[in-house]
Amino acid sequence: MAPALFRKLTVIGIGLIGSSIVRAARAYELVEEITIADRDPAHLERARELGIADRYCLDAGEAVEDADLVIACVPVGAVEQVALAIKDHLKPGAIVSDVGSVKGSVVRQMQPHLPAGVHFIPAHPVAGTEYSGPDAGFAELFQNRWSIVCPFEDSDPAALDRLVGFWAGMGANVECMSAERHDLVLAITSHLPHLIAYNIVGTAADLEKVTEGEIMKFSAGGFRDFTRIAASDPTMWRDVFLHNKDAVLEVLGRFQEDLFALQRQIRWGEGDKLFNLFTRTRAIRKGIVTMGQDAAAPDFGRSGKK
Amino acid sequence: MAPALFRKLTVIGIGLIGSSIVRAARAYELVEEITIADRDPAHLERARELGIADRYCLDAGEAVEDADLVIACVPVGAVEQVALAIKDHLKPGAIVSDVGSVKGSVVRQMQPHLPAGVHFIPAHPVAGTEYSGPDAGFAELFQNRWSIVCPFEDSDPAALDRLVGFWAGMGANVECMSAERHDLVLAITSHLPHLIAYNIVGTAADLEKVTEGEIMKFSAGGFRDFTRIAASDPTMWRDVFLHNKDAVLEVLGRFQEDLFALQRQIRWGEGDKLFNLFTRTRAIRKGIVTMGQDAAAPDFGRSGKK
């Protein structure tokens, strides 16, 4: 058997992503020992019941002692607290990472507090479901999904290699890019879609002329796909928008501009322009299916043909 | 064996919906004989190869002769042509219906041309996939989905019963409402979601700073769900927006207003307001799953746990 990549892994925060990491790290034998830290006693107790780690700590500082790899799996708004809690307990040479959907802010919050001699390399697995909590995780979550690693120019190559190897070991495709680029790319591929989904579900709920019952009943016409995204964890997403404000507002501005153009085309009956856009968007869908980032099965008819 | 509901069914237009209807009508033994009409010889030939009907006609007029139930399954912008093509060939007492995603415009386009003695009752199955054409259809498409029937105040009760029975026989739940109400309800549950999806995919494609490759790669963060909807048939959707202009512009106006409020909350860092919206939208998702209009399985991690 190949030796494990890391001896001791500590995951701080045992939600969907944290609990998927510990399950995958164990399933694929990437580490020898796993410690979970969570400041919520109920979550920690649930993780213990599930038996997905070796040690369970309420205190993050205690949990990271002697760890070779520490991954903060908490909402982006809570990473500075994590850095403060662990900074005096980290082993020299330990790798510290995270899984936040925003990277620039995580760097600004964590880096100043972490001691020299510790390798801080932020990361973000572009994977998830609409569920949260310790029960929501599963070992296959990262399979064939992209995980983005954001090293600094002076990051230690060996530490970077090991972290990349860890994500690859969980089945992810890994791409490295700067934190700044990450935040722009994710603003359009993830943050704006969530914002739009939350917004349309809110708009629908507030319409006086259409009841919630009608909206739910007839949701198979397209609306239900938005509600799935809009069921994602509220704390996590509040933090994403607050911490990636500039990039989100930039792509949102573009979206608004385009939407007004579309609104005008509808008002003036410019069918050709609508048709051209609707044809162009099909090609992008085809690319995503070709790249294996979504299934080609006709998913609108979910209860029908598979 | 129970007698078939209708002796002769004619379906005009053999795309996703038309070909699903003929498959379902045969599978559930709702009719004795099926005629398909399509003005596209390639589509008609493909339907013949699939062997899903008894007769195949290029000419809609010829196809409806002697039919007891005629269903126009063409884009909303083409129903007037269908009415003109069939009006002199319909049997007295025949039921004429459609499946368009807009109902007011269909009534305005078809009703003036149809002869007295024919029962015209528009309908709309709220079901579909992102695929189109004769091959895309399947008999189970309408199972446990809602089909909306829009009778007039003076519609013949027996004819209405038979049409409702036909949809119920294909496994659909049937709800009756006015064409006007239909167009408002669908504007929010279907038309606006499609418009938003087309728009965001267009915005993403036009960003200079992010490549199409990056957008596709990292689409699992939310974007890919929009691309699925934005891969729907361009002709059908162009017609929907042109023919349900007023209701679409009304709900789009509300959406824009709400989106500007959200934009402002992000700009000013109003986390509590964001959190409240994101919590509220979860409840609607729960309702949709409870009503059986979507699966509860964690679908973001599509290749993972089922």
Interface residues (C-beta under 8 A of the other chain):
Chain A: S101 V126 A127 G128 T129 E130 Y131 A136 F138 E140 L141 Q143 N144 R145 W146 I148 E175 L184 V185 L186 I188 T189 S190 H191 L192 P193 H194 L195 I196 A197 Y198 N199 I200 V201 G202 T203 A204 A205 D206 L207 K209 V210 E212 E214 I215 M216 K217 F218 S219 A220 G221 G222 F223 R224 D225 F226 T227 R228 I229 A230 A231 S232 P234 T235 W237 R238 D239 F241 L242 K245 V248 L249 V251 L252 R254 F255 Q256 D258 L259 F260 L262 Q263 I266 R267 G269 G271 L274 F275 L277 F278 T279 R280 T281 R282 I284 R285 K286 G287 I288 M291 Q293 D294 A295 P298 D299 F300 G301 R302 S303 G304 K305
Chain B: G77 S101 V126 A127 G128 T129 E130 Y131 A136 F138 E140 L141 Q143 N144 R145 W146 I148 E175 L184 V185 L186 I188 T189 S190 H191 L192 P193 H194 L195 I196 A197 Y198 N199 I200 V201 G202 T203 A204 A205 D206 L207 K209 V210 E212 E214 I215 M216 K217 F218 S219 A220 G221 G222 F223 R224 D225 F226 T227 R228 I229 A230 A231 S232 P234 T235 W237 R238 D239 F241 L242 K245 V248 L249 V251 L252 R254 F255 Q256 D258 L259 F260 L262 Q263 I266 R267 G269 G271 L274 F275 L277 F278 T279 R280 T281 R282 I284 R285 K286 G287 I288 M291 Q293 D294 A295 P298 D299 F300 G301 R302 S303 G304 K305
